[in-house]
Amino acid sequence: MPPRFTLGIEEEFQLIDPGTRELKSHIEEMLLAGAHLGDQIKPELHRSVVEVGTPVCRDIREARDAVKLLRRSLISMAEAGGVRIVAAGTHPISHWKDQEITDRARYIDIVNEMEDLARANLIFGLHVHVGIEDREMQIQIMNGVRAFLPHMLALSVNSPFWCGRKTGVKSVRSTIFKRFPRTQIPDPYRSWDDYSSYVNLLVRTNSIDDGKKIWWDVRPHAYFKTLEFRICDIPSRAEETVAIAAFIQALVARLYRLHESNLSFRYHSRAVIEENKFRALKKGLDSSMIDFALKREQPTRALILEALDFVDDVVDDLGTRPEMAFLRAWAATGETGADRQIRAFEATHDLRAVVDLLVDETKRDLVG
């Protein structure tokens, strides 16, 4: 029996003072108000960040319901406490040096080890887990899906501003996180044993405690039987989060089907995939990327539509035809979160207006 490709979706949100529009240290109050959510609500490194994660979802319908429920719950709890919730890859105004670190041993250890690299890691991502029980299969699918990581980033770019400045890229979050070790696109691995040997070497040499400190754009999770995708900025709109998760799930299912049919797929070099990642973080959907088959530039929008064609024969089995239609329209003519932020700033020349836009976008389409 083929795997069900279950989904788990984690989103990292900003806690905002509605008066100043700056980040606000409010995590302890959120954890207290959200005690009924159990382990679905968590702190992060900075006290102005709250993370929520869905339960394991059998399909995209369950995932959509869970994402919307968690967003509605967060917004309600935050507003009751006098703060607002924002979904964006960075905060447009606040500076990392002004943020308080969460008083948890894990985060204090990270700051002691990484110092300002950790303090400056004031970023907000979307993480999508796809269930794959077979660890060997996780590695083979990770190898193949690496080439599509820039496509995911191009859709999700949502961080054009940093510390009060327009950065000139649409995902400055991606450039900030690369300062950490063991990030970016992974190399291909021959097998689970090959990957395990790498992890064991790092543990043995006191580089890491365990595989959770490998922060690649896609990784086998150290504890869960999932392949975890970490490349995306958090989208402001819940429907965009759900659509990206559906795209990721479809890519995994398609590559699984190819592997089970003994049809090979080519593994591309990390260096060339990194080139496409930079193009995606710079210009999002308005970029061009390298087409591996044709060995020339192609519009990123066209390459995403091509990827949607690639996964089409698994979509009905997954029940994600509506999400694919949404993605096709988005890739063809739609805007990214970064585009909407930039447009709001160009209309007002006021980053507080951008924050107001993000508050509204985070609330968008949460009914039903």
C-alpha positions, 0 to 999 in steps of 0.5 A: 500500500502506498503511503498516505503522505500525511501533512503537518504545517508549522507557521511562525508569527510576529507579535505586534504592538498595534500602537507602535507597529513594532514587535512586542515581547508577549510570548508568555501571555500567549502561551498562557492564553493558548494552554488549551492548544497543548503542543500546537503552540510553542515559543521561539528564540525571541519573545516576540515570536509565536509558533503554531503547528497543526496535528498530523493531517490526513489530507489537504482538507484537514490541513486547511481546517487546522491552519485556519483554526490555529490562525483564528485562535492566535488572532483572538488570543492576541487581540484579547491581550492587546496585541496583533498577529502578523504573518511575514518573513521579517518585520519591516521596522523592528531591529533584532538588537531590541528583541528579548530572548525567550527564557528557555535553556535551549534558546539560551544555549543557542545564543551562547553558542551563536551569539549575534548570529542567533540574536539577529535570526529574527525571521519567520518561516513556514515548515511543511512536513510530509509523512514518509515512514520509510527512511530510505525513501525519505532520502531518495525523495529528498534528492529528487525534490531539491531541484524544486525548492527554488520554485517553492521559495519563489511563491512564498517570498514575503520579506522585502524589508529589514530593520526599516530598510527596503533590501532589494530582495524579496526574501531577505529572510533567506539571506539572514538564515544562511549565516547559520551553519548547516543551512541551504540546499543539501547535497544528494545522499546515496542512502539513509546510511550515507546520511546517518554517517554524516549526522553521526560524524557531526555528533561525534565531533561535538558539532551538533547534539542531534539531527535537529541542528541540521537546518537545510531547506529540506531535511529528514526530521530527526524524530518524526517520520517526515520529510520537512520542507523549511525553505519558505517564508511564511505567507501572509494569507492562509490560502497561500500556505495551504496551496504551497503545502499541497504543491509540496505534497504532490511533488513528494507523491509524484517522486515516490511513484516514479521511484516505485515504478523504477523510473529514475529522476536526475539529481542536480548539483547543489551549486546550480540549485543554489543559483536558482534559489538566489534568483527566487529570493531576489525577484520571486515570481518575476525572476527567471531560473535555469531550466535544467533540461534546456540549459537556458533561462526560463521565466520562473512562472513558466517553470512552476506551471511546468512543475504543476504539469509534472505532478498532475497525475497524482493530484486527484488521488491526493484530492488537491485539484482545487489547490492546483487550480489556485496555484496555476492562477497564482503562478500565471499572473498573481502577486507574492506577499513581497509584491504586496508589501512593496506596493503598500510602501510605494503608495504610502512611503510609510512602513507602518502602513505595511505592517497594517496591511500585514495584520489585515492579510493575516486575517484574510479568508479564515472563515470556512 
